[in-house]
Amino acid sequence: MRIALFQPDIAGNVGAVLRIGACFDTPVDLIEPMGFAWDDKRVARAGMDYIDHVRIARHANWDAFLGSVTSRIVLFTTKSAQRFDETQFAAGDILLFGSESAGAPDYVRARADLRVRIPMRPITRSLNLSVSAGIALAEALRQTKGFPE
């Protein structure tokens, strides 16, 4: 299982996702360009001392990321009818999330092997990126019995 962030905008969100990755022994892929400098103090603050305990792969762009893909890409998007809690996850899945400001562009959506959504109340627009990643990863790990001991 891996978490991948497509062109994330907010350093604090990336730091929080890195912390999730560290806690659940899940690698995190960062697909550039990002909306902040990698040495941004907010990444370190949100990731705290957990950043040393997560495997991070930075990819210069979408094509570079695709070069590392050997398993199914599951895109989490509000533009899907398929609910994530009705989806069967596999241990090797890559859980992909679009940027905070723009989501995932059409070419990313088209390449995803599966597109799913986290159901929410109709009057709400979206969840925070790191919250979405945590919800998605927890369900995928539950299904695949992938939680650390």
Steps between C-alpha positions, in 0.01 A plus 500: 500500500623851415359850524570733207437875496466668162645853507403582858463870583523518878812406695310428820281245325802323357659493845184349647488234226866419563413448865216266400744310279748468784240379749359236266827403326367621165728664243400841364558612141512874430433596139646839416481786449379578850355832606776566755872456547590152628702648783194691617495505881131416496574155357744431782261640762206286387717192443687560825752230583295246303652616171806284572276191519319519167621394156459799267536487124503832315417495131584792271166469320210269417695303239785437743249374756341268241844353439497371858149353487469122501156465654150642491444874539188582700410867462295661775281764340170673559429430130420132544181307565693205650517514879835408656329297772344280230835445328727199542856617565816298438820511704702653216259782417617858460251739660524819293373844602485815286617844604304697756416782259426315176459131575622268226505609135330296228819321393555376856137391531525320167812305607362391837398136507217580738332824609324508835352756737460537873127559558412826674192706572375673183534848652878453543760541226807306606716368782849613588765311299666339801164403652400337170830313481459374856143381443592329173812333636321373811233328291753356255720369781196358683392309192848368421592432862794734450505687828833483686509283809 
